[in-house]
Amino acid sequence: GRRDTFKNLLQLLDQDIFASDDLVTDRVNEISETGVNKFFIRRLKEEMRDWNGLPLFKLRFTRTTLYNLTPEEKRLYDKVTEYLMKKRSEAKQESNIHVSLALMVMQRRLTSSIYAIKKTLRKRYDTLQGLVDELNKHPELWQQRSKLDLDINDLDDYDELSDEEKEKLDSILSDPKKFKLFTTAKSPSEIREEASQVKILVTMAEDLYNQNQEEQKYIKLKELLRSEGVLDKSEKLVIFTEHKDTLDYLEQRLSNNGYAIATIHGSKNVDERRQAQNEFAGPAQILIATDAAGEGINLQFCRLLIIWDIPWNPNRLEQRMGRIHRYGQKQDVLVFNLVAQNTREGNVLEKLLAKLDMIREQLGDDRVYDVISDVFEEVNLEDIINSTFNGEHTKFNKVIDLELTEDNLKKKIKEQKEKIGFSSVNYTEARRLKENSDEKRLQPIYIRLFFEKAFKQLGGEFKEIRNSIFRIEKLPEQVAYTLRNDYNISADITQVLFCFDKQIFLDYQNTSDLGKVHYINPGNPIFDSLVKVVRHTYKEEALKGTVLISPDDNEDYFAFFVRSQIIDNRQHKKDDSVTS
């Protein structure tokens, strides 16, 4: 990530310890004699625990949802794939990475949706036909083929491109003046021939789309929506697709089926994406997103995810699942991967996902997704998929069977733990330190002063029946309501005994002749309910701020606040203080 952002976040924790870039670097690398960094503890997600030692992240379950293309869909798939294989072979012979990339994008759109491949084929035909028309008018253009004004030689991983980069690439590859970039034609006549071939494919795709019959992939999606109660139970759902055209297609279809939809894609700016996220948190049931929502978007209030287009880069799987499987998620997460099993890439992805699910069950946790990229670090999954188009199934099966094993994944998990300096945590001791810190931060006298004033202000009554022991006589209605709804406490708690001092509470626990005495402090349902009610009731007043009154001064005067700090010649800052 960005170094300055990281430093600023650390300074929110302690602006003295992390006062400069040099200090941040020193703290990150500072290892004690015991081999432990006293400032940082790094953890795998699955290893993180709360103060009670319970897993911080809920369980994550993945299901591979298979479907078969209809005979008409399969015919279109086979014809387009045949065309793409021929052109990719020509591009490989000429080492034309531009053409290879363009054709690979078409292959991925082919299995995304009929609407997406229809638009892609139409755009390619229009561009090729535009070239034919231009060359008929100006034959000299063939000898003046333009060079690309943007270097895309390094764009060999389509999954790593942002939405904006994908759209820019798409526009470049549709520019008639850049025809050297998306065709392997060696003469104008070969361009005419290719245009004729693509026109046939365009007609097939448009005829199939115009039949107004739901394609099999969408039918499978509707089955999932019904089975998981997205409409009936008001469950929320995220759908990830790689292509804006498919996003538009799904938005229209699902809206027509009665679902409230929000969308996030590369054409939306930060504010528009935030607005879409808020809509999804509110009335919208389904969020359809491209990889623009793959990072930096928090959707932990949703537990269902459908990956409409399986990425050819394993890292993207974890990133997409991470949008809902993150801190703050209250329920187990369920992820569906849609795979067309009677396609070549579907055959690869089906076996890969099935093997991951099997090993996940054997290991008993989700860490297979944390290390999947390490397993494939020397083998490009995209290359494996591409090899199947050339009939190299043996290579694919060998890689999956030899690389993706339980022992290999265990080895990678162990290496990852060692890499981050994994060390065990004594959660009992950590909880004791936290409780001790919390008590020192908020002294009992301040808790008592707040409780007494707020409780009575809301209409409650209590009285002292023994030294520092109190009894509730009347519970404020708003507090009783909050206890019922937020804490499931509906019993009458008038006559309940309580105190504000922990030592008195402990003493009465062992020797009390009064019965049970409650300790009023943060974490106690009565205290927490009172805080919630006060914050809600007096929110507007609190936002107005407050006026500080000095009881010893009779005349108005100005107060100046001066912030001072000592900085040495290395720009290290110390003794940050404010005086008036």
TAUR-V744802 format. One record per pair of residues at least 12 apart in sequence whose C-alpha atoms are under 8 Angstrom apart, sorted by the first residue. I is the first residue (numbers start at 1). J is the second residue. D is the distance in Angstrom with one decimal. If there is no record, write none. Layout:
i={I:I}
j={J:J}
d={D:D}
This chain:
i={7:7:7:16:16:16:19:19:20:20:20:23:27:28:36:41:42:42:42:43:43:44:45:46:46:46:51:51:51:51:52:52:52:53:53:56:57:57:57:57:57:58:58:58:58:58:58:59:59:59:59:60:60:60:60:60:60:61:61:61:61:62:62:62:62:62:63:63:63:63:63:64:64:64:64:64:64:64:65:65:65:65:66:66:66:66:67:67:67:67:67:67:67:68:68:68:68:69:69:69:69:70:70:72:73:73:74:76:76:76:77:77:77:79:80:80:81:84:84:84:85:85:87:87:88:88:90:91:96:96:97:98:98:98:98:99:99:99:99:101:101:102:102:105:106:109:111:111:112:112:112:112:112:112:113:113:114:114:114:114:115:115:115:115:116:116:116:117:118:118:118:118:119:121:121:121:122:122:123:124:124:125:125:125:125:127:127:127:128:128:128:128:128:129:129:130:131:131:131:131:132:132:132:135:142:142:145:145:145:145:146:146:146:146:147:147:148:148:159:159:159:159:162:162:162:163:163:163:163:163:163:164:164:217:217:230:231:231:234:235:235:235:236:236:236:236:236:236:237:237:237:237:237:237:237:237:238:238:238:238:238:238:238:238:239:239:239:239:239:239:239:239:240:240:240:240:240:240:240:240:240:240:241:241:241:241:241:241:241:242:242:242:242:243:244:244:247:247:247:247:250:251:251:259:259:259:260:260:260:260:261:261:261:261:261:261:262:262:262:262:262:262:262:262:262:263:263:263:263:264:264:264:264:264:264:264:265:265:265:265:265:266:266:266:277:277:281:291:293:294:294:294:294:295:295:295:297:298:298:298:299:299:300:300:300:300:300:300:300:300:301:301:301:301:302:302:303:303:303:303:303:303:303:304:304:304:304:305:305:305:305:305:305:306:306:306:306:307:307:307:307:308:308:309:309:310:310:310:310:312:312:313:313:314:314:314:315:315:317:318:318:321:344:344:344:345:345:348:348:352:355:356:356:359:359:362:363:367:368:371:371:371:371:372:374:375:375:375:375:375:376:384:444:444:444:445:447:447:447:448:451:451:454:454:455:455:458:458:459:459:459:460:460:460:460:461:461:461:462:468:468:468:468:469:469:469:470:470:470:471:471:471:471:471:472:472:472:472:472:473:473:474:475:475:478:479:479:479:479:482:482:482:483:483:483:487:496:496:497:497:497:498:498:498:498:499:499:499:499:500:500:500:501:502:505:505:505:559:560:561:561:561:562:562:562:563:563:563:563:564:564:564:565}
j={20:21:24:573:574:576:572:573:571:572:573:572:39:40:421:422:420:421:422:420:422:417:57:365:366:367:427:428:430:431:427:428:431:427:428:327:325:326:327:328:329:325:329:330:331:332:333:331:332:333:366:325:332:333:334:335:366:332:333:334:335:334:335:336:337:357:334:335:336:337:357:336:337:338:339:350:353:354:336:337:338:339:338:339:340:341:216:217:220:338:339:340:341:216:340:341:342:216:217:340:342:215:216:208:208:215:342:201:204:205:110:111:343:201:110:201:107:103:106:107:389:390:103:184:100:103:184:184:181:184:153:152:153:181:182:181:182:183:184:156:158:173:182:158:120:243:309:340:241:242:243:246:308:309:217:246:205:208:209:215:209:245:246:249:243:245:246:205:202:205:206:209:245:198:201:202:199:202:174:174:198:195:198:199:202:174:175:176:176:191:192:194:195:192:195:176:176:177:179:191:188:191:192:188:187:188:177:178:179:180:177:178:179:180:178:180:178:181:311:312:313:316:266:291:292:265:266:267:290:291:292:266:267:338:340:285:259:285:285:285:302:304:284:285:286:302:303:304:285:286:287:302:303:304:305:306:286:287:288:289:302:304:305:306:286:287:288:289:305:306:307:308:288:289:290:291:305:306:307:308:309:320:288:289:290:291:307:308:309:290:291:309:311:290:265:290:263:288:289:290:288:263:288:284:285:286:283:284:285:286:280:284:285:286:287:288:276:277:279:280:284:285:286:287:288:276:287:288:289:276:287:288:289:290:292:293:289:290:291:292:293:290:291:292:297:299:301:320:323:316:319:320:323:319:320:323:323:323:324:326:323:324:323:324:325:326:327:328:329:330:324:328:329:330:324:329:324:325:329:331:332:333:334:324:333:334:335:321:324:333:334:335:336:335:336:337:338:335:336:337:338:337:338:337:338:337:338:339:349:381:382:381:382:372:373:381:372:373:369:369:370:335:385:388:389:385:388:385:396:400:404:368:404:405:406:406:406:413:409:409:412:413:416:409:412:403:404:408:409:412:403:396:500:501:521:500:500:520:521:500:527:530:530:534:476:530:476:478:474:475:476:473:474:475:476:473:474:475:474:499:500:501:504:497:498:499:497:498:499:494:495:496:497:498:493:494:495:496:497:494:495:494:493:494:533:526:529:530:533:529:532:533:525:526:529:525:517:518:516:517:518:517:518:519:520:517:518:519:520:519:520:521:519:519:517:518:519:580:580:578:579:580:578:579:580:576:577:578:579:576:577:578:577}
d={7.6:6.8:6.8:6.4:6.2:7.7:6.4:6.0:7.1:6.4:7.8:7.6:6.5:7.0:7.9:8.0:6.1:7.2:6.9:7.3:6.8:7.6:7.2:7.7:7.1:6.9:6.5:8.0:7.2:5.5:6.9:7.6:7.2:5.8:7.9:7.0:7.4:6.6:6.2:7.9:7.1:7.4:6.8:7.0:6.2:5.0:7.1:7.9:4.8:6.3:7.8:7.1:5.8:4.7:6.1:7.6:6.8:7.6:6.1:5.0:6.2:5.9:4.6:5.8:7.4:7.3:7.7:6.2:4.9:6.2:8.0:5.9:4.8:6.3:7.0:7.3:6.8:7.3:6.3:5.7:5.0:6.2:6.1:5.0:5.9:6.1:7.0:6.9:7.0:7.7:6.4:5.1:6.2:7.0:5.4:5.9:5.7:6.1:7.8:6.7:6.7:8.0:6.8:7.5:7.7:7.9:8.0:7.5:6.7:6.8:6.8:7.8:8.0:7.4:7.8:6.7:7.0:6.2:8.0:7.3:7.0:7.8:7.7:7.2:5.6:6.7:6.6:6.2:7.8:8.0:6.8:7.5:7.5:5.2:6.2:5.7:4.4:6.1:7.2:7.2:7.9:7.1:6.4:7.8:6.9:7.3:7.9:7.8:7.8:8.0:7.7:6.7:7.4:6.0:7.8:6.1:6.8:7.8:6.4:7.7:6.7:7.1:6.7:6.7:7.6:5.2:5.6:7.3:6.3:5.2:6.0:7.8:7.8:6.8:7.1:5.5:7.8:5.8:7.1:6.9:7.6:5.7:5.8:6.1:7.6:5.9:7.0:5.9:7.4:6.7:7.6:7.7:5.5:7.4:6.0:6.5:5.7:8.0:7.4:7.8:7.2:6.9:6.2:7.3:8.0:7.5:7.2:7.1:7.3:6.5:6.3:5.7:7.8:7.3:7.0:7.9:6.9:7.6:6.8:7.0:6.1:7.4:7.5:7.1:7.0:7.1:4.6:7.7:7.5:6.8:6.2:5.6:7.2:7.7:7.8:7.4:7.2:7.9:6.8:6.8:7.8:8.0:7.9:4.8:5.8:5.6:7.3:6.7:6.4:4.8:6.4:6.4:7.2:5.0:5.7:7.5:5.8:4.8:6.0:7.4:7.6:6.4:4.8:6.2:7.4:6.2:4.8:6.2:5.9:4.8:5.9:6.4:6.1:5.1:5.6:7.3:7.8:6.4:5.0:5.7:6.9:7.5:7.5:6.3:5.1:7.5:6.7:5.3:5.1:5.3:6.5:6.1:7.9:6.5:7.0:7.0:8.0:6.4:7.0:7.5:7.8:7.9:7.3:7.7:6.6:7.1:7.0:4.6:5.4:6.4:7.7:5.3:6.2:5.1:5.9:7.3:5.7:7.7:6.5:6.0:6.0:7.9:6.3:4.8:6.4:6.2:5.5:4.9:5.6:6.5:7.5:6.6:4.7:6.6:6.7:6.3:5.8:5.3:7.2:5.3:7.1:7.4:7.9:5.4:7.8:7.8:7.3:7.9:7.9:7.9:5.9:5.3:6.8:6.8:7.8:7.3:6.3:5.6:6.9:7.9:5.5:5.0:6.8:4.4:6.5:6.1:7.3:6.0:4.7:7.8:7.3:7.8:6.2:7.6:6.1:7.7:6.3:7.7:7.6:6.5:6.7:4.7:6.2:7.8:6.2:5.2:6.1:7.4:7.7:8.0:6.4:4.8:6.3:5.8:4.7:6.1:7.4:7.4:6.1:5.0:6.3:6.7:5.5:7.9:7.0:6.8:7.2:7.5:7.7:6.1:5.5:6.5:7.0:6.5:5.9:7.7:7.4:5.8:7.8:6.0:7.2:7.3:7.7:6.5:6.7:5.7:7.5:6.4:7.6:6.9:7.3:6.9:7.8:7.3:5.7:7.6:7.6:7.3:6.7:7.0:6.3:6.5:7.8:7.8:7.0:6.6:7.0:7.5:7.1:7.2:7.7:5.6:5.8:6.0:7.7:7.7:7.2:8.0:6.8:6.2:7.5:7.9:7.6:7.2:7.2:7.2:5.8:8.0:7.8:7.6:5.4:7.6:5.1:5.0:4.7:5.2:4.8:6.8:6.7:6.1:7.5:8.0:7.9:6.8:5.9:5.1:5.5:5.3:6.1:7.7:5.5:5.5:4.5:6.4:7.6:5.1:5.0:5.5:6.6:5.5:5.9:6.0:7.7:6.4:6.5:7.6:5.7:5.7:6.5:5.8:8.0:7.6:7.0:7.2:6.2:7.0:7.5:7.8:6.9:4.9:6.1:5.0:4.3:5.7:6.5:7.1:6.4:5.3:6.0:6.0:5.3:6.9:7.2:6.7:6.7:7.1:6.0:6.7:5.4:6.6:5.7:4.4:5.6:5.3:6.1:7.1:5.7:4.4:6.5:5.9:5.6:6.5:6.7}
